[in-house]
Amino acid sequence: MPAFLAGLASVATLPLAVYFTRFSDRYELLHAGLAIPLGGALGLLALAFAGHARMRGALRVSGAPRSRLVTAGRILGVVGVCLALAGLVALGVYGLLEYVGSRE
């Protein structure tokens, strides 16, 4: 369950940050980039929780099947990390374009 919740929070962090900048007069879209580290960290946390749950399940004598929530948490964690990396690439491209545009 913790892997699923952390993965869900990871996937929701960046879109929510972008969404909330639309209704704020103080924050612009570029400020949503501050949520990138949080989304990436939550994604890594979801992957760690999923790995821990898998190890705990492997140590059981009963050999219970893997929980669907753990699998969903792992998938959401990977998607959250990918979203954070895509956000970093987007900020990098923006910075590069700003740099090139300011030189002319």
Secondary structure as a PSIPRED ss2 file (coil, helix, strand):
# PSIPRED VFORMAT (PSIPRED V4.0)

   1 M C   1.000  0.000  0.000
   2 P H   0.000  1.000  0.000
   3 A H   0.000  1.000  0.000
   4 F H   0.000  1.000  0.000
   5 L H   0.000  1.000  0.000
   6 A H   0.000  1.000  0.000
   7 G H   0.000  1.000  0.000
   8 L H   0.000  1.000  0.000
   9 A H   0.000  1.000  0.000
  10 S H   0.000  1.000  0.000
  11 V H   0.000  1.000  0.000
  12 A H   0.000  1.000  0.000
  13 T H   0.000  1.000  0.000
  14 L H   0.000  1.000  0.000
  15 P H   0.000  1.000  0.000
  16 L H   0.000  1.000  0.000
  17 A H   0.000  1.000  0.000
  18 V H   0.000  1.000  0.000
  19 Y H   0.000  1.000  0.000
  20 F H   0.000  1.000  0.000
  21 T H   0.000  1.000  0.000
  22 R C   1.000  0.000  0.000
  23 F C   1.000  0.000  0.000
  24 S C   1.000  0.000  0.000
  25 D C   1.000  0.000  0.000
  26 R C   1.000  0.000  0.000
  27 Y C   1.000  0.000  0.000
  28 E C   1.000  0.000  0.000
  29 L H   0.000  1.000  0.000
  30 L H   0.000  1.000  0.000
  31 H H   0.000  1.000  0.000
  32 A H   0.000  1.000  0.000
  33 G H   0.000  1.000  0.000
  34 L H   0.000  1.000  0.000
  35 A H   0.000  1.000  0.000
  36 I H   0.000  1.000  0.000
  37 P H   0.000  1.000  0.000
  38 L H   0.000  1.000  0.000
  39 G H   0.000  1.000  0.000
  40 G H   0.000  1.000  0.000
  41 A H   0.000  1.000  0.000
  42 L H   0.000  1.000  0.000
  43 G H   0.000  1.000  0.000
  44 L H   0.000  1.000  0.000
  45 L H   0.000  1.000  0.000
  46 A H   0.000  1.000  0.000
  47 L H   0.000  1.000  0.000
  48 A H   0.000  1.000  0.000
  49 F H   0.000  1.000  0.000
  50 A H   0.000  1.000  0.000
  51 G H   0.000  1.000  0.000
  52 H H   0.000  1.000  0.000
  53 A H   0.000  1.000  0.000
  54 R H   0.000  1.000  0.000
  55 M H   0.000  1.000  0.000
  56 R H   0.000  1.000  0.000
  57 G H   0.000  1.000  0.000
  58 A H   0.000  1.000  0.000
  59 L C   1.000  0.000  0.000
  60 R C   1.000  0.000  0.000
  61 V C   1.000  0.000  0.000
  62 S C   1.000  0.000  0.000
  63 G C   1.000  0.000  0.000
  64 A C   1.000  0.000  0.000
  65 P C   1.000  0.000  0.000
  66 R C   1.000  0.000  0.000
  67 S C   1.000  0.000  0.000
  68 R H   0.000  1.000  0.000
  69 L H   0.000  1.000  0.000
  70 V H   0.000  1.000  0.000
  71 T H   0.000  1.000  0.000
  72 A H   0.000  1.000  0.000
  73 G H   0.000  1.000  0.000
  74 R H   0.000  1.000  0.000
  75 I H   0.000  1.000  0.000
  76 L H   0.000  1.000  0.000
  77 G H   0.000  1.000  0.000
  78 V H   0.000  1.000  0.000
  79 V H   0.000  1.000  0.000
  80 G H   0.000  1.000  0.000
  81 V H   0.000  1.000  0.000
  82 C H   0.000  1.000  0.000
  83 L H   0.000  1.000  0.000
  84 A H   0.000  1.000  0.000
  85 L H   0.000  1.000  0.000
  86 A H   0.000  1.000  0.000
  87 G H   0.000  1.000  0.000
  88 L H   0.000  1.000  0.000
  89 V H   0.000  1.000  0.000
  90 A H   0.000  1.000  0.000
  91 L H   0.000  1.000  0.000
  92 G H   0.000  1.000  0.000
  93 V H   0.000  1.000  0.000
  94 Y H   0.000  1.000  0.000
  95 G H   0.000  1.000  0.000
  96 L H   0.000  1.000  0.000
  97 L H   0.000  1.000  0.000
  98 E H   0.000  1.000  0.000
  99 Y H   0.000  1.000  0.000
 100 V H   0.000  1.000  0.000
 101 G H   0.000  1.000  0.000
 102 S H   0.000  1.000  0.000
 103 R H   0.000  1.000  0.000
 104 E C   1.000  0.000  0.000
